[in-house]
Amino acid sequence: MEYDIYHDESKEDAYWHCFLFIPKENRSIILEELKEIRSKIEGNIHFCQLNSKKAWTKINGCKSLLSTISSSFQQVDKWKMEPFFKYNKTQYCNNSKRKFSEYWTFQISPKVKIAIFHQKNNHDDMNFWDALSRIETTFRMWLQWAKHYLFNDNEKIIVDWIYIDWFEHYKIASGREFDIDKVKQKLVNNSRDYVTFKESFHILDWKINDDDKLFLDIIDLFLWTFRLNYLFKKWDKSIIDDNRYILFKSIEWVINKMSDWPIRMKNSRFKNFWSFSSWSIEKWVWKFENIIEELKKFEKNSKKEKDDKIMSLF
């Protein structure tokens, strides 16, 4: 199946790469739903501007976008499809005396995939390269890993275009262009047999059209929402500290899917849709950890600390 790949990043707390794999044959199905929701949201979607009581209307729209993209991670057609909601479509329930969102489902599994990679030390442990070379290296490494992990001999991938959000900021920050040709060559030369590239394969800026920008806006929203939850777990902060945390409810069920037993996921309609990993270099060796397992450690340590404090009172 042919895919376009969308990339976004975050430099808060650590360096984060996020890749969204959109199958070309299902692109219009996904876009139709996302564009309908986006048309109801006024102005740009900037995560940093959502932590305000004035932004509740926009937050509701963003919840719908996250609900829709999360539902699109279905990989297998089954009798029961995962629903998603649209905040602008509501009905009134006489029993509960309140409005509720209507839910929709995709008629076929969209087969969208996602990969998030967390460079714990913000590239500081890669001091043998210049700043942009570190980004190029981890961009290529994590994308290579994602392609090899999410696909296989029975589910091959044909890569067409890779979209990056605004090339210019690399030149502004580092004084040189992102080395597209070098990254492309290494991606092609080091790929496994079930990964192929079209003749038109290229790494592009999103400015080609607004539809590409919409996908980039959504993965930015997904990445920041996931990252916010990660930091809350890490620091054991109260959710009341940030109004944007309500967005996590739209993707929480997806995160819970990642914690399911491998055997159960193998038979699930969501099998093999994700790769979320933390990476660092220790003594010149790359160290890997599943982010979901890392979050469980935070919760376990936090609970132990609270229990210890309670016991210290006696």
N, C-alpha and C positions, 0 to 999 in steps of 0.2 A: 504494500500500500504506500502511496506517495504522501509525504508529510512536508509541511512548512514548520519551521521551528522559530519560536519567539523567545527572546532573552531579555531579562531585566536583572538589575543588581541593587544591592543596598550596602552602605558602608557604616551603618549604625551598629555599635557594639562589636561587630565583627564584619567580615566581608561575606556577602551572600550572593550567590548566583541562582537564578531561577530560569528554567527552560520549560516552555509549553509546546507540546507536539500537537499540531492541528492537521488531521487527515484531509487531504484536498477533496475527496469525494463527499465528505460530510460537512465541509466548511460552510456552505450556504445554510444548512439546517441549523447549525449553531449560531451563525451570524444573525439569522432572522429573529431569533429569540432575544439575543443580546442587544441588537439595535433597537428593538421595540422598547426595552427597558431603558436603554441609554437615552432615548428620545424624550423621556419623562424627567430626566435629571438636568437641571439648569447649570450651565457653567462647566468648568473643568473639574476633574476628579483628582484632588490632591489630598493624600492621606493626612498630611500635616495640618490641613485646614478643617478636618472633620471633628476635632476634639473641642467642640463648641455646642452649646444648646441651640444656637441658631442653625446648626447643620443637621438637625434631626431628619428633615425631609430628604436631604441628600444621602444621609446614612441609610435610610430605608431603601432608597434606590440601589445603593451599594450592596446592601444585604441581598437584594434580588439578583444582582449580577453574580455575586459569590455563590448563591444557591444554584443558579443556572449552570455556571461553569463547573461546579462540583458534581452536579448531576451528569454532566457531559463526560465524566471519567468512566462511565459504563463501557465495558469492553465486549460484552457478550449479550446477544438478544435473548431475553427470557420473558416468561409470561408476566412477570412483575417488573416494571421499570421504576427506577428511582424518581420520585416527583421533585419538582422545583416550583418556587412560587414567584409571582409577580406582584409587587406591592401596590401597583396601580389598579389591580383588579380585585375588588373585595365584594363580599356578600354579607348580609346582616342575619345573624342567628337570633331567632325569637327566644330560644331557651336561655341562652347566655346573655342576651341583651347587648351584644357587641358585634363589631365587624370582624371578619377573619379573611385571610388571604386565600384566594383561589389557587389551586395547584394544577400543574400541567406535567406531562411526561413526554419525552422524546419517543417517536414511533420506532426508531431503530437506535441501537447503541452508537453514540457518536465516536467512541474510541479515542477520545482525547487523553493524552498522558502528560504527566508533570514530574519534574525533577527539581529539587532544591538542594543546594550544597552550601555548607556553612564553613568558611575558613576561619577557624576559631581565633587565630592570632592576627587577623586582618593583614595577612601577608608579611608580618614582621619576622616570621621565621624563614622567609625566603630572601634574606638580605644579600644573596649572591646575584640578584637580578635588579634591574632598574624597575621603578614602580609600574610602568605600563607593561613591561615584559612579564611581571608577576601576574597581572590581570589576564594577559593573553594566554599565559601558560595554564592557569587554573580554568579559564574559560574553555580552552581546548580539552584539557584533561577531564573536566566534569562532563562536558558534552559527549566526549568519547565514552566515558563510563555509562552515562545515561542511555545512549544508543545501544550499547552492548548488554546492558542489564534489562532494559525494557522490551527488547526484541530478541528474536532467536531464529533458528532455521525454519521453524513452522510459522513464524510471524515476522516476515522480512520487512525492512524499511527502505524506501527510496527517498532520499533527501533532495528537495528542490532548493528552496530559499531559506536563509536564516536571517531574521530581522533583529537588529539591535536598536535600542532606544537612544537616538541622538549620538552619532559618532563624534560630533564636534567637541563634546565635553572631554574626550580623551586627549585631543590636541591641546585644548586650553590647559588641562591639568598637567600634561606631561611634555608638551612642546613638540610632539610628533604625532603622526597619524597611527591609528590602529593598523597593525600589519595584517591586512586581510589575506593577501596571497600566501603568506607563510602559514597562517592558521588553516586556511583551506587545504594547502598541500599536505600538512600533517594529519588533518582529519581524514583525507582520502587515503593516504598511504598507510595509515595505521588502523584502518577499519577492518572488521571481520567480514567473512564472506556474505553474511546475510544483510550487510549494510552496503548500499550502492548509492551513487550520486548521479543526478540527471546532468545532461550537458549544460543546462542553464543554471546549475548550482552556483550560488553566489551568496555572500554576506552583505546585506543591504541595510540602509537607514530606513526607518519607518515612514519617512515622508513620501513614500510612493503613493499611499492613499489612506483615507480615514479608517477604513476597515482594519488595516494593520495596526493603526494607532489604538483602536478599541481593544484588540487583543493584548497589546502591551499595557494599556491602562488596567486591564483586569488582572494580569499576572502581577503587576505592581501592587494592586490592591490585595491580592491573595498573599503575596510574599510578606507585605507589611503586617497584615492581619496575623499570619502564622508567626512572624517574628515577634509581634507584640505578646502573643500568648507564651512564646518561648521565654521571653524576658520576665514575664510575670511569674512563670514557674521557677525560673532561675533565681529570682530575687525574692520569691514568696511575697509578692505585693498583693494588696487588695484590688479587686477589679473595679472598685469605685474610683480608683486613681485616674482612670482614663475612660472617657465616654465612648471611645472607639472600640472598646473591648466587646461591645454588643455585636459587632460584626463577626466575631469568632463563632457565634452560634450557627451561622450559615455554613461553616466549614467543619464544625466540630465532629459531626457524624462521619465525615471523610477521614479525619484524624483517627477516630475510633476504629475505622475499618483497617487502618494500618497496624493496629494492635491485635487483630484477629490471628488465630492460628494459621500457619502457612497452608495446612491441609484444607482448612475451611475456605481460605481465600482462593485456593487452586480451583475450587468448584463454584466460586462466586462470579457474578457478572462484573465484578470490579477487579478481577485478577490482573496482576502485573501492570497496574496503572501508574505506579509512583516509585520514586527513589528519593528519599530524604536522608542526607548524610552530613555528618560533621567530619572535618579533616584537619590535621595539623602535622607538623614535622617535629619529630623527636629524635635527636641523635642521628640526623640525616635519613630517617626512615619515615615514610608516610604512615600516619596512624588514622584508622577509620573507625567511626562509631555511628550507629543508627540514631538519628535525632530523636525518634520516638522513644527508644530505650533510654536515651539521655534525659528526656523529660521525666520518665518514670523515676530515674535516680534523684532528680531534683525533688520530686514529690515525696519520695521515701525519706530522703535526708531531712526535708522540712518537717515531716511528721515526727521523725526521731527527735529533732531539736525541740519541738513543741512538747513532746512527751517528757523529755529530760527536764524542761523548765517546770512542768507541772509536778514532777517527782521531787524537784528541789524545794518545793514548798512544804514538804512533809518532813 
